[in-house]
Amino acid sequence: MENLKDRYKEIDGKLCATTEEVCEQLNIARKTLSEWEEKGCPKAARGWWPIWDILRWRGLVGTGIKTEEDLENMSLASQKLKWEAEYKMYKAEEAEFNNAVARGEYVTKESVSSELQRFFVVLKRSLMAISRKVSNEVGAYVDNITVRKIEKMVTELLIDALGQLSIDGVYSATKKKKKEEA
């Protein structure tokens, strides 16, 4: 059995592995590693490869890209690998979403919209009936003018509440004009 010192060593502060070890660990052929070298794969010395630099170059671990300048300084092959890895990640997310839709975990916008419309129509009808019911209940205890005032006040409050529900953003009630004195 080979000694670890024969397969790994530190070069310029980086952990490096032999060509055989890199090929074995990444499950690639020597020819593939040679092709990678031609495309810009980092190499520390003849027969020695910086492990973490190779993994970053392949896009398998953090790329260290923090700015656009870092991206521009990468070789074209590295940039291509980075964008391909990102593309694959987004395709995997899309496939996961499509699977969730197929499992019925999501509902369509149209079905939600139609259900909400039906709900709000029922809500509006129910709320608008409140003023009539309140006026009928208090009618036995107060005069007709007071009943109409109560009914009007409750109706205005309900219309205002429905108005708040029907707009986007922050609602601000409109100021009512005072009757001009003649």
C-alpha positions in Angstrom: 0.0 0.0 0.0 1.2 3.4 -0.9 2.1 6.0 1.7 0.1 9.2 2.0 3.3 11.2 1.5 3.8 9.6 -1.9 0.3 10.7 -3.0 0.0 14.2 -1.4 2.3 17.0 -0.7 2.1 20.8 -0.1 3.3 23.0 -2.9 3.2 26.8 -2.5 0.9 26.4 0.5 -1.6 24.3 -1.4 -2.5 20.7 -0.9 -1.5 18.8 -4.1 -2.1 15.3 -5.3 -0.4 13.1 -7.8 -1.9 12.7 -11.3 -2.9 9.1 -10.4 -4.6 10.2 -7.2 -6.6 13.0 -8.9 -7.7 10.7 -11.7 -8.7 8.1 -9.1 -10.6 10.4 -6.8 -12.4 12.3 -9.6 -13.0 9.1 -11.5 -11.5 10.4 -14.7 -8.9 9.2 -17.2 -5.4 10.6 -17.5 -6.4 11.8 -21.0 -9.3 13.8 -19.5 -6.9 15.5 -17.0 -4.5 16.4 -19.8 -7.4 17.9 -21.8 -8.4 19.9 -18.7 -4.8 21.2 -18.4 -5.0 22.4 -22.0 -8.2 24.2 -21.1 -6.7 26.0 -18.1 -7.0 23.6 -15.2 -4.6 24.6 -12.5 -1.4 22.5 -12.1 1.2 23.0 -9.4 4.2 21.1 -10.9 4.8 18.2 -13.2 2.6 15.4 -11.9 1.2 17.4 -9.0 -2.3 19.0 -9.0 -3.7 21.5 -6.4 -6.9 19.7 -5.3 -9.0 22.7 -4.2 -8.0 24.7 -7.2 -9.2 21.9 -9.5 -12.5 21.6 -7.7 -13.0 25.4 -7.9 -12.0 25.3 -11.6 -14.6 22.6 -12.2 -17.2 24.5 -10.3 -17.6 21.8 -7.7 -16.8 24.0 -4.7 -17.1 27.7 -4.1 -15.7 29.7 -7.0 -14.5 32.6 -5.0 -16.2 34.9 -7.4 -17.2 38.0 -5.5 -17.2 40.7 -8.2 -17.6 41.0 -11.9 -13.9 41.6 -12.1 -13.2 38.2 -10.6 -15.5 36.7 -13.2 -13.8 38.6 -16.1 -10.3 37.4 -14.9 -11.3 33.8 -15.1 -10.4 31.8 -18.2 -13.2 31.3 -20.8 -13.3 27.6 -19.9 -13.8 28.4 -16.3 -16.5 31.0 -17.1 -18.2 28.4 -19.2 -18.1 25.8 -16.4 -19.4 28.3 -13.9 -22.4 29.3 -16.1 -23.1 25.6 -17.0 -23.1 24.7 -13.3 -25.5 27.6 -12.6 -27.7 26.6 -15.5 -27.8 23.0 -14.2 -28.8 24.3 -10.8 -31.7 26.3 -12.2 -32.8 23.4 -14.4 -32.8 21.2 -11.2 -35.0 23.8 -9.4 -37.3 23.9 -12.4 -37.6 20.1 -12.4 -38.3 20.1 -8.7 -41.0 22.7 -9.1 -42.6 20.8 -12.0 -42.6 17.6 -9.9 -44.3 19.5 -7.1 -47.0 20.8 -9.5 -47.5 17.2 -10.8 -47.9 16.0 -7.2 -50.6 18.7 -6.7 -48.7 20.8 -4.2 -49.5 24.0 -6.1 -52.8 25.3 -7.5 -53.3 27.4 -10.6 -53.6 31.2 -10.5 -56.9 31.0 -12.2 -58.5 28.6 -9.7 -57.3 30.8 -6.8 -58.5 33.9 -8.5 -62.0 32.5 -9.2 -62.3 31.2 -5.6 -61.3 34.6 -4.2 -63.8 36.4 -6.5 -66.6 34.1 -5.4 -65.6 34.6 -1.8 -65.5 38.4 -2.0 -68.9 38.5 -3.7 -70.4 36.5 -0.9 -68.6 38.6 1.7 -69.9 41.9 0.1 -73.5 40.6 0.0 -73.3 39.5 3.7 -71.7 42.7 4.9 -74.2 44.9 3.0 -77.0 43.0 4.7 -75.7 43.9 8.1 -77.0 47.6 8.0 -80.5 46.5 7.2 -80.5 43.9 10.0 -79.1 46.3 12.5 -81.8 48.9 11.6 -84.5 46.3 11.9 -83.3 45.4 15.4 -83.0 49.0 16.8 -86.2 50.1 15.0 -88.3 48.9 18.0 -86.4 51.2 20.4 -85.8 54.4 18.5 -87.7 56.7 16.0 -87.6 56.2 12.2 -85.1 59.1 11.6 -82.6 57.6 14.1 -83.0 54.2 12.4 -82.2 55.7 9.0 -79.2 57.5 10.5 -77.9 54.3 12.0 -78.5 52.3 8.8 -76.7 55.0 6.8 -73.7 55.1 9.2 -73.3 51.3 9.2 -73.6 51.2 5.4 -70.9 53.9 5.0 -68.6 52.1 7.4 -69.1 48.8 5.5 -68.5 50.5 2.1 -65.4 52.1 3.5 -64.1 48.7 4.7 -64.9 47.1 1.4 -63.1 50.0 -0.3 -60.0 49.2 1.8 -60.1 45.6 0.7 -60.4 46.5 -3.0 -57.4 48.7 -3.5 -53.7 48.0 -3.8 -51.3 49.8 -1.4 -52.2 51.9 1.6 -55.8 53.1 1.8 -56.7 56.6 2.7 -60.3 57.6 3.1 -61.6 60.4 0.9 -62.7 63.5 2.7 -66.3 64.3 2.3 -67.3 67.7 1.2 -69.4 69.8 3.6 -72.6 71.1 2.3 -72.3 74.7 1.3 -74.4 77.0 3.3 -76.8 79.1 1.2 
